[in-house]
Amino acid sequence: MAGAEPSGDLFGAVPGPDNGLTDVPGLSVGHASATTGDPVSSGVTVIACPAGAVGAVDVRGGGPGTRETDLLKPSNSVQTVHAVALCGGSAYGLDAAGGVMAGLEARGIGLPVLGEDGPIVPIVPAAVIFDLPVGDPASRPDAATGRAALDAALDAALDMPAAQQSGRAGTVGAGTGASAGALKGGFGEASAVVAPGRTVAVGLVVNAAGSVVDPATGELWGRRSGLGDEFDRYGVPEQAPAAGLSALLSRGLGGTKIPPGPATGLNTTIGVVATDAPVTKAQAERLAMAAHDGLARAVRPAHLPMDGDTFFALSPVTPDDGAGGGAPLPRAGVSDAELAVLSAEAATCAERAVVHAVLAADSAFGVPSWRETVAR
């Protein structure tokens, strides 16, 4: 209901200083826009972990576009990821991951494959959203876009503290052409710090077929997941007035992209859940699975046949891992109890990140933003 205060967190979590992925040491985030199209309506977001990270993935949508997901299975050998690329441009956007690889190689970052003096291979999983119906379908990120996003991430990490890297949310990077149901979507982040000082964070691109708004009340589904007043900074209501809700619902059933909406076909929400807890590869997979629970609370319905919903999980390598040659030694992992708390927070962070993406987005390419909707 309007005016209700957000509920408290079950485990007493509070947002990290940046309320995003850079609250996890060893990670940085960069965005870049495509260089083609009129207008430019796509881009890339790179989450870089140059010292390496244990990685995993969970794919729930029926129409995924991905790269290097098989090697992230716990049963497979590769343990280390160096970056994740979230890309616009549908399957064309997977080219951007090659640029991320080239940029990492140029900086000497990668997995030695023939000993310390031999060549290196950066490990860069990637996923794409289907944003071709929005803006110009010829606007597609390529290898140069991916390399620019990587450079933005690594240069930001060198030049400024993590807490000063915040503020890039909404219509940026891979979120440039994203639409959340009948609303403008984009890139959003959230983090949670829980006892004994562990951090979980999620960064995602919301481009879902489902709706982020309760059609009965005009309230964002994920609004009540907020920690304290974290959503107040946008200066907009989190409930649409009658006129705004009516306009939204006229664009698609229940505020979705299902006809008579502005676009049908493929969609997808993609993202990364990260933690500073020393989880194993199998435990990281559990975190990726849990993030989908938060997505399903903030976007309804989620994981549809026309979505490609994909979450990667990252746990950066630390000196305690005994890393050598870019590959961590096998970890003991965390207890079941700690993994349960981390999983719960992964879900809540995903839910909150969806709200941040929607509140921060600008109207673009004929798709109304939340700010425009609540102004009616």
Secondary structure, 3 states (H helix, E strand, C coil): CCCCCCCCCCCCCECCCCCCHHHCCCCEEEEEECCCCCCCCCEEEEEEEEEEEEEEEEECCCCCCEECCHHHCCCCCCCEEEEEEEECCHHHHHHHHHHHHHHHHHCCCCEECCCCCCCEECCCCEEECCCCCCCCCCCCCCHHHHHHHHHHHHHHHHHCCHHHCCCCCECCHHHCCCEECCEECEEEEEEEEECCCEEEEEEEEECCCCECECCCCCEECCHHHCCCCCCHHHCCCCECCHHHHHHHHCCCHHHCCCCCCCCCCCCCCEEEEEECCCCCHHHHHHHHHHHHHHHHHHCECCCCCCCCCEEEEEEECCHHHCCECCECCCCCCCCHHHHHHHHHHHHHHHHHHHHHHHHHCCCECCECCHHHHHCC
